Structures are given as C-alpha cells and as structure tokens.
C-alpha cells in the first residue's frame, strides 16, 4: 500500500510543481536549484515563506497540499529518496510520456481498492522475478484467472510507465489478452 502512496504523491507533486524564475537554492541565494519535487521544495522553505505560499492557495487546495506534505514527511528516508528519483525521471520524460503516465495512474486510481491492491501486489511480486519467471507467471492460467484482460493491459502499461529498472529486451512480460 505504501507504494501506492508513493505513486500518488509523485502524481500530486507534478501538479504542485511550478517553474520558477531564479529558484531558491537549498542554502539560500538564487540560481538553478536541484530538481526535487515540489513537496521537498516546500520542506526546504523557511516556515514563514512556506506559510505565505500556503496562504495564497484556496482552502481546499491548501488542505490537500498540507496533507500530502505530512504524508511525504512521514515516509522513511529511503522512500522519500525513491520518490525524488521517480519524480526526477518523470520530469525527464517527454511531455507526451508524462501525459500517458498521468492517464495510466488515473485509470489505476479509479479501480476499487481491492483490485488496486491485487495489481500492486502482483507487480511488486513480479519485480522480484527474473524475466523468464515473469513471462511464465504472466502466461499462467492462475494469472489469467486472477486478472481481467483490462487489468492485465493496465498492468502492462503501468510496468512500462512506472518501472524502476529498464525493461528486459522484448518489453514487459505481462500479456494483454
């Protein structure tokens, strides 16, 4: 479930991030800043500056940003770093791939929680397998019985979009039909 939170935070961070002229550097001054998520940037702001930023938001948006900030801060350091890396990779994608990632995540988020959990658990498990083991798993009757064709297609798209390591030659092993 924590991985779902990380994906949600990453997607939300993209919505928060706004290009800035002469961004602040972590230790003060102006100039190019590291490409961290907007949540991380908010964390680095002095309290007064963060408060001024939050005060400019509509009340509902402010509550959402503060909630995400709390969730981000509650993550273990390793998961925060993984989120930063995912965000940086996301920022490096061409705009059309970023749009596709948002669409895939939106479709995933619309699934009932039990199906999201089943899909996330399957993807997590498959990430631990060798490419050959993944291919065999994806071709198994158990896998086909457990997931609908639409879910298998979504899993394939998620794998292609959100994978951390590069895909094995021949693409992701999750079958579409």
N, C-alpha and C positions, 0 to 999 in steps of 0.2 A: 504494500500500500504506500510505503514511503516513496517508492519510485514514481508512482502516480503523482504524488505531491510535487516531486521534483519537476516532472514534466509540466504540471500546471503552473508552478512558479516560473519556469522558463518561458512558457507561453505568456503569462501575465507580465513578466519582465519586459518582453518585447513591446507590449502595449505601453508600458511606463516609459520606456527609453525614448528620449527626445534628443536629437542632435543639438549640441550647444556650441555657441561661439566661444572660443578660448575657454575650454572647460577647466575647472579647478583640478589641480594635481593633489594626490593624497596628502602631501606635506606642505600644502599651501602653494601660492604662486599660480601662474596661468600657463597654458600651453597644452600640448597633447596629453591627454590622460589615458591611463590603461583602459582597455576595452572590457570593463566589468559590467555586470548587469546593473540596471537602474536601482535595484534593491541594495546592492552593495554600495553604490554611489550614495544612496540615502544614508546608509550606515556610517559612511565616512564623513558626512556633513557634520559640522558643529551643531549642537542641539538647537540653537536659535535659527540657524539657516534652515535646518530640516523643518522646524515649526513653521517658518514663513512659507516654505514650499507647500507644506500640507494645508496651511490656511487658505491657499489660493484654490484648492480643489473643492468641487461640490461635496456636500456632506457624505453622500453615499460613496463617492469615489474615494474620499479620504478614509472612510472606514475600511474599504476594500484594500487600499494601499497599506494601512496600518496593520490589518490582519495578515496580509502577505509578508510584511516586514517582520512581524512576530514569528510567523511560521519559518521564514528564512533564518532568523536568528536562532530558532530552536533546533535547526538541523545540526548534526555533528559536523565538525570542521571538514572532514573528508567529503561529506555530501555537499557542503557549500562549495568546496573547490570543484567537485564534479559538475555542479550546476554552472559555475563560472565557465568551465571549459566547454560545456554544451552550448551555453549562450554565445561564447566566442565563435564556436563552429557554426552556430546558426547565423550569426552576423556575417560570416564569410560566404554564406550561400548566396547564389544569385537571387534576385527578388522573386522570380517565378518558383524557385525551390522553397523559399521561405513561405510563399503563399500556399504551396502544396503541403508543407509541414503543418501550417495552421489548419488547413482543411482536414487533414488526417486526424489531428488532435481533436478538432471539434467533433468529428464523427465518432471517435473513440469516447469522448466525454458524454455523448448523447446515449451511449449504451447503458442498460441497467447496471447497477454497481456489481452484482454477482457475475455478470458477463465480463465487465472490465477487469475484475479481479482474476477470473479464469484466464483471460487472454494475457494479462500481465504476468501471471504465474507461469504460463506456458512459455512466453517469450524469455522470461528470466531463466527457466529451466533449459531452454534450447541454447541460450547463450553459453551454457556450461558444457555443451556437447561439441564434439568435433564436427566438421562439415558433413562427413559421411553419416554420422549418427543423427544429425539434424535432418538430413534428407530422408533417412529411414523412418524417423519419427513422423515427419510430415506426410509420408506416404502410407502410414499405418492406418488400419481400419479404426483403431481406437481414436486416433487424431481426427479422422474424418467424421466419426460418430459424435465426438465431443464438440466440434465446432461447425457451424453452418458455412456454406460457401461464402456468404458475405463476411463472416467473421474471419475466415481464412484469408480472404482477399485483403481485409483491413490489417490483419497481422502481417501480411507480406508488405503492405505499404508502410506500416509502422517500422518494420525491420529495415526497409530501405531508407526511410526518412530519419529515424532516430538511433540507428545503430551506432555504437561507440567505435568498435574496431571496423576496419574496412570489410566489406562483404567478401566471402570466398569467391574465387573465379566461378563464373556461371550464375552469379546472383544468389539471392536468399533462397533457402531451401523450402520455404513454406509454399505449398501448392495453392492455386487459386480456385480450383473446382474440384 
